[in-house]
């Protein structure tokens, strides 16, 4: 049905824009009322390089080219189309436009003014998180180009109270950033620690690595003895500041940061649980502020107060404050989903410190465990090395996903997040529950070794009111394999794509019962009955998103591997009989998936195409062969993957 009301059209459109994908539908109406519409002809200039920044824009239709001028030469930067947004970074930085935006095809734009944009960010924290992750991924693409203009990322790490394992987390994080990337890491400790404590973390005394670091500081404000340097064998350094110099450092901290930013990739200020003048100055100046909290009921009030002070000091920005949980204090904590609601967080907080001997004894955790968690998970995010894998739709051909995952696991290439559609959702969810290929294979391929066993384990025919198959057996298979897990129980963060059949909208499932989410994503129309879930009627996610690369982008993956099992069109069976209804339906959907998949795959870094030609949608009993096809396809691009990561 054609939407003629411009306001209704905007609401409908915003639902489809990735930037707004995490906003509840109830809020979209309010957000839409803040935009106004611009109709621009070809060659119209939206803004010029150097103009003051007063708006951001979303493209409803048409094409906009962003270009910048350098040495009187106009340089092409990027071409933007429907659903793309631009102009928001200048609003956040409050700097003049660094590029020109020109319409190259008659365009309709939605415009949001600066004040409304800032209000929008303050009331929707997950938008800031989305933008933060998007820019991190963009920067990772341009890192080689920017090496000559290198600038550090500045972080603070604090805790709501002592004894939460802050030192364990801080030094473990720095170790993993150093060992999983080429980044130079410096920890600034404003509170002088004893040399014996530093030796406990395997930190040895070194002389100042670069005396020019303090050239910008007024010479009468400090002595060389105010600074103490340490280094860890993994490569990160620690700068301790003499206690008597703390307050004097407040006024000159911007100068010190200016010196550090060109010599280190990551500078982390350890401000413990204090919040004096120096700590507040560090929070205000740093890009990100990590807060380690105790999630017990007795601590909640203090957590709220500390979080409020941090957010007020940090100011408006791209998710300036992030929260993680320590399990070292208290015997019973608040569930993380409840914490998200109680503290108005943008996403469910991770567990940064778990109950382990190393955490209790303030030692660095150097193990490269898989699945990735704790300080290493945060480190991989900061280092920009998180790997996401998108597993596409494809019915039985999806067994080849297992072969790809096996090669990655055998090669020690650790997956940080998974997005799956249809069969990709089933394989991804079971793998995420255990992180084990043996477990995944045992609960999938090994259960369906013959057609008879496949019918017994997967096919449950019913009177075709909504579909030929009930889908209960498929859901039971998943539920058993993952031990009836909630998304919070999965060892690897996983995202499942489905479609609201009544509204024609893509639906991202990341909370609640995993088996039901997978079942909804599997619901190929007319074959499987649709599922009533989260107050929607849901069907196969492949109808709108057969290869969910964009979901991994939204969730902050730095490197994306996509596995496509329907790129070459549907399998063709050489037979003289006419195809049955299930084959007609499955082949029709496979054609749609195959045609659409290439567009989704373009945003990934590497696409793996297992050779699944000749396999039908219901060849579940050919799992071993299909798994081997996945192994072979992954091995063909293994060197590219290793170079990528």
N, C-alpha and C positions, 0 to 999 in steps of 0.2 A: 504494500500500500504506500502510495506517495505521500510524504509528509510536507504539507504546505505552510504550516506555522513555523517561521524562522526559529523561534525559541525552542519548539519541540524538535526541530531538525538539529539544533545545536546539542540538545540533551542526548539525542540518539547518536550523534556523531562522537561526542565526548566519550561515550561508553566504549567506542571502538579504538580510541587513541591510547597507546601503551602508557603514556604519562598518567592517565587517569584510571588505569585498569584496577588499581587497588582501592579506589574510592567507592564507598557504598553508594548504591543507586539512589538512596534517599538524599544524599548530599549533592548529587550531580545537578539537580534542579537549582539549588542555591548558587552553585559555582557558575552554572550557565548564565544566570542573571547578571553576572559581573562582566561578561564579554560583550563587545559590540562588533558588528560585521563591517568589513571593508570589501568593496568591489573594485578591483584594480585592473587596468588594461595592460597589455603587453608593453614592456619597456618602462613601466612606472617604477620609480625608485622609492622603496619603502623607507630606507634610511641610508645615510652616507657614512663612510668611515670618518670618525671624529665627532659625529653628532652626539648630543646628550642622550642618555638612555632613559626612556620613559614608558616603554611597553614591551611585552612579549607577544608572539604571534603563533597561531596554529593554522596550517594550510587546510582549508576545506576542499578546495579544488584548484587546479592549475599547477604552475611550476615557478619556483623562486631559486635564483642562483645567488650564492653567497661568495663574494670575492674581496680580496684586499689589495691594497696598493703598496708596493715597495719599490723605492728608487724610481718613481714615476712609471712603473710597469704594473699593469693590472694582472693579478694572479688569480686563476680559477681555483676555488676551494672546494665547493660542493654544490650539488643540485638537489633541491628538496621538493618533495611532492606531497600528495594527500596524506594527512595524519602526522607529518613532520612538524616540529616546533622549533623556533629560533628566537634569539634576542633575550633569553632569560639570564644568561651568564653576566651580561653587562648590568642587568638590574641587581644581581647579587653582589657584584664587585663594586657597583656605583662608579664605574669608569666609563669614559666615552666609548662609543662603538668602535670595535677594532676591525670592522669589515663593512662592506656595502651589500645591501640586499636589493636585488632588482628582479622584477617580474618578467619572465621570458615567455609566459603563456597566460592569457587572461585568467586571473585568479580571484578566488573568494577566500578571505582570511578572517579568522576570529582573533580579536585583539583584546589583551588584558593589560590594564594600566598598572604602574608600579605599586601604588598603595594596595590595590586589590591583590596583586601577586604576593606581596609580603604577608598580607593577612591570610591568603591562601596557604602559604608555606607554614605559617605559625599554627594553623588549625588542622593541617594535614601533614603530620611528620613523615608519613611514608612517601610523600611526594619528594621531600628533601632527600630521603634515602635512595629513591629511584634515580634522581638526578645525579647524586653523588656517585652511584655505581656506574651510571651511563658515562660520566666524564672520565672515571677511572679507566673504563674500557677504551674510550676514545684515545686517552693518553697512552695506553699500552700499545696502540697501533702506531702512534707517532713518536714513540720513545727514542728511536734511533735518530730521527730528524731533530729531536730536541736535546740531544746529548750535549751539544755545544752551549746551550742555554740552561744548563742543569740547575734545578732548584729542589731543595729538600722539602719533605713533608714533615710538619711539626705536630706532635701529639703530646697530650698529657695523660698520665695514668694515675688514678687516685682510688681510694677505697672509702666506704662509709664508716669504717671502724678498723681498729687493729686486728691482727690475727686472722685475716681472710686469705693469706697466702699471696699478698701483693708482690713481694720480691720474687717468689717462685714464678708467678705469672709473668712479671716484667722481664726477668732474665731468660726465661724459657722462650718467650715471644721473640726477644732479640736474637737468641741463638738460632731460631728457625728462620727468621727473616734473613739472617746472614748466610745460612747454609743452603737455603732454597732459592736464593737470588744473588745477583751481583751487587746488591745494595750495601753501601757503607752506613753502618748504624752507630749512633752515639746516644748514650743515656746520660742525661744531666741529673745528678742527685744534689738537690739544694741542701740536703741535710747530711752532714758529714757522718760517714760510717767508720767503724774501727777497721783497721787493716786486716784483722783476724776474720772479720765477717766477710770481707771481700775475697779473702783466700778460700773461704768456704764455698764460694761460687766459682772457684778456679780462676779468679781474676788476679793478675800480677801487676805490680807497679811498673809504670813506664814514664819516661820523661815526656814533656809536652810535645806532641807530634808536629805542631806548627805554631811557632811563636806569633805569627802574623794574625792568628785568630783573634787576638785582643788589640789589634792596631786601632780599631774604631773606638775603643773605650778610652775615656780621659785618663791619662797616666797617673793623675793624683788620686784616683778613686780606688785603685786596686794595687795589690802586690802579687808577684808571681806565686808566692806561697799561699795565696788564697785559693789556688786551684790544684787539685790532685788528680792524676790520670792513672787509669787502669785499663788493661786489655785482656780479653778472653781469647783462648786459642782459636775459636771459630771465626774471630775477626771483629766482633763488635767492641767498642770502647766505652769507658765510663769516665765522665768528668764530675768529680765531687767538688762542691763549693764550700769553702770554709764558713763555719757558722756565723762568724762575725761579719762576713761580707754579704749575707743574705739580704738585709734591708737596703744596703747600698746598690745591690744588683737590680732592684725594682726599676729605677729610673733609666738604667742603661740596658735593660734586657732587650729592647728592640735592636740596639746596636750589636749586641752579641749574636742575636738571631740572624742579623744581616750577614755577619761573617760566617756563621755556621752553614747557612743555606747553600753556599756554593762548594762546600767541602764534604758534605754528607748527604746521603739520600734520605735518611730518616733520623730525626732528632726527637727523642722521647724524654719528657720531663716527668720525673717521679715525684709527685707531690703528696704521696702517702694519704693520710686522712686529715692533714692540716689544710687550712684555707685562709692563710694570712695574705698580706699584701703581695708578696712575691708569687704565691700560688694563683691568686686572682689575676695578676698580670699575665702569667703563663697561659692560663685558660683563655683569656681574652685574645692573646696573640696567636695561639695555635690553631691549626686547621681542624683537628679532631680532639675530642676529650673522651677517654675511656673511663668508665666508672664501674668498679667492682663492688657488688653489693652482697649483703647477707639477706636471704629471702625468707627469713623467719617472720612470724607475725609480730613479735616484739620489736623487730628492727624496722618495720615498715614506715613508721612515722619519721624516723631519722633518715631513712632512704629518700622519702618524699622531700624533706627539707634540703638535703644535700643536692638532690637532682634539680630542685627548683633554683638553688643558688648557682649551680653550674650553668644551667640554661640561661638564666638572667645575665650572667657574666659573659658567657660565650657569645650571645647575641644571635641575630638571624643568620642562618647559613644553611649549608647542605648537610643536614643531620650532624650538627656540631657535637652532640653528646650521644654516645652509645653506652648501653648498659649490659653488663654480664654478671653471672651469678657465681658465687663461691659457696661450696658445700662444706667448708671446714668448720663452720659454727652452727650449733643447733642440731637437734635430732629430727625435726620435722619442719619442712619448709612449705611455702605457698607455691602452688602449681604455676608453671611459667606462663600458661595462657591467662591465668588470673592476674599474675604480675603485669602482663601487658595491659590489661584493662585498668587495673588499679593505678598504674603509673602513667597511663596514656602514652605508651611507647609505640614507635612506628612498626615494630615487629616483635615477635616472641624472643626474649633474650636467650642467648646461648649460655651453656655452662662453661665458664672459663677456667674454673678451678674445681677439680673433683677431689674426693677423699683418697689420697694416695700417700705412700710413705715419703716420696720426694716433696710433695706439697706440705705435709706436716713438718718436715725437717728443713724447709726452705732450701731445696736443691733444684738445680736446673734439670728439667725433663728433656733429654736429648733424643729420645726414641722417635723414629719415623713410623708411627703406628698407622695402620689403615683398618677401619675407616678413620679419617682425619677428625680430630676433635680438640677441644681445649685451646691452650695457647698456640698450638701449631695451626689450628683452623684460623684463628685471628691473624697469625703471622702470614699465612698464605694470602689472606685478603689484603693485608697491608702491602705485602711484597708484589701484589698483582700477578700471582701465578695460579690462581684457582682455575681448575679445569671443570667444565660442565660438559655433559654428554646428552645429546638429544636423540631419543630413540623413537623412530617413526612408526606409523601405522603400517599394517601389512598382514594381518591374520597369521596363518601358520608360518609364513615367511619370516615373521618376527623372531622365530627361534634362532635365526642367524645373529641376532643381537647378542645372544649368549656367547657365541664364538668371539665376537669383538671384545666383550668384557673380559673374557678369559685371557686374551693376549695382553690387554692392558694390565690386568692384575699380575700375570706372570712376569711382565717387564717392569713391575714396580711403578707404573704410572698411575698415581692415585687420583681417583675421581672425587671432586668436592661436592658436586650436585648433579642431579638427574632430572630431566624433564621428559615425560613420556606421553604418547598418544596411543590409545587403543592397545594393540599388542605390545607396543613399546612401554606403555604404562604398566602392564602386567609384569613384564620381564624386569623393568626398572624397580618396581616396588618390592618384589621378592628379593632382588639383589640388595636393595637398600636396607632391608630388614636384618641381614646377616653380614653383608660384605663378603660373602663366600660364593664362589662359582660352584663348588661342589654342592652346597645347599640349594642353590638355584636350579641346578641341573636335576638334582634328586626330586624336586617338587614340581618339575615341568616335563622336560623331555623324557625322563625315566618313567614317568607315569603313563606315557602315551606311545608305547612302542609298537602298537598295532592299531588298525582301524577299530577293532572291537573295543579295545581299552580306551581309545579316544572317545568313542560314543558313550562309554560308561562314565568317563571322567569329565567330559565337557558338554556333550549334547544332551539336553533335556527338552525334547519336543513337547509342544503344548498346542492347544487349540488356537489358531493364529488370529487372535483378536488384535494384538499389537505387534506380534512377532512370532516367528516359527519356533524360537527357543526361549525358554524362561530365563536362562542365564544364571540360575541359582547354583548349578554345579560349578560353573566358572568362578563365581564369587566364593564358593566354599573352598575351591582349590587354593585361591589366593589367601583366604582367611586362615586356612590351616598352615600354609607355608610361612606366613608372617606372624603366626600365633595371635591373630585377631588384634593386630597392632593399630594404634592411633598414629597419625602422622608424626606426633611428638616422639614416638618410640623408635622411629626409623634411625638407623645409624648414619645414613647418608641423607642429607636434605633432598626431598623428592617432590616434584610438582606434576600433577596429573591434569590433562586437558580434556574437557568435555564440551558439549554444546547444548544450550537450552533450546529444545526443538520448537517450543511455542514462540519464543522471542527471536530466534535466529541469532543468538549471541554466544560467543565463546565464553566458557566458564573455566576459571582456574581453581582447582581443588588442592588445598594444601593444609587443611585442618579436618579434624574428625576421623571417622573410620576409614582406613585405607582401602579395605576390600570393597566397600560400597563405592568409593571413588573410582577404583579400577573397573569395577563392573559397569559403571555409567559410561566410562570412556570406551568400553568394549562394545557398546550397544549399537551395532551396525543396524540402521533402520531396516525394518521388515524381516530381519533375521533374528536379532535379539530384541526382546521387549525393552522399551525405554524404562529408565529408573527414576522413581520419585526420590529426590535427594536435595536437601537444603532448600526445600520449598520450590523446587523446579522439576520439570520433566527433562531428564538428561539423556543424550544419545552420544554416539561415537564422535570423539573430539576431532577425528581426521576429516570430518566434513568441512571444518573451517581452518584447522591447523594440523595438517598431517605430519609435520616435522617441527616440533616446538622450540626452535632455536631462539625465537624472540623472548620466550619465557626465561631462558637462561641469561639473556642480555639484561632483562629487567631485574633479575636476582643477583646480578653482579659478577657473573663468570667472566674471567679475564681471557681465557682461551676456550673455544667451543669446538667440540668434535660432534659431527652429526652422522647418524647411521640411517641410510635411506634404503628401504627394501622394496620400494615401489617406483623406482625411478625409470624403469624400462618398460612400463606398461604392464598389464595383467598377464598372468600365465595363460598359455593357449594349450588346450588339450586337443590332440588330434583324434577326433571321433566322428562317426557318421551320424550319431543320434543328436537330436536337438537338445540344447542345454536346459536343465531344470531351472525352477524359479530361484533357488538359492544361488546357483551358479550365475544366472543372469544378474541378480542383484549385486553379488560380490564383484563380478567383473565390471559392472557399471561404476561401482564405488572405487575400484582399483584404478580405473581410467581417470576418474576425477582426481584421486590422490596423486597419481603419477604426474599428471599435467601440472598440478599445483605445487608439488614438492620442490621443484627446482627453484622457484622464487623464494621459498622459505630457507633453502639450503645456502643461498648466496651470502647470508650474514654470518655463516660459520667460518672457522679458520680452516678446517679440514672436513671433507665429506667422504665417508666410506660407503661404497656401493657393493655389497655382497652380490654375487651372481646367483640370483634366485629365479632366473627365467626357467619356465617349464614346471614350476611348482604351483599347485592350486591353493586356494585360500584355506581348504580344509585338510591339507597334507600334514596334519599335526603329528602323524605317526612317522614322519621322515625327519624327526628332530636331529638325529646325529649327523645326517648329511647336511642339513641346513646350518647346524652349528659349525661344521667344518667349512662351509662356504663363508661364514662370518670370520672364522680364523684366517682363512686364506686372504680375504679382502683386507683385513686389518694388517696382516704381515706385509702386504704390498706397499702400504703407506707408513709402515712403522718408523722408518728413518725420518720421514716428514714430521711425524708426531713427536719423536724425540727431539728434533730440532725446534719444534714449536714450544715444548715445555722446558 
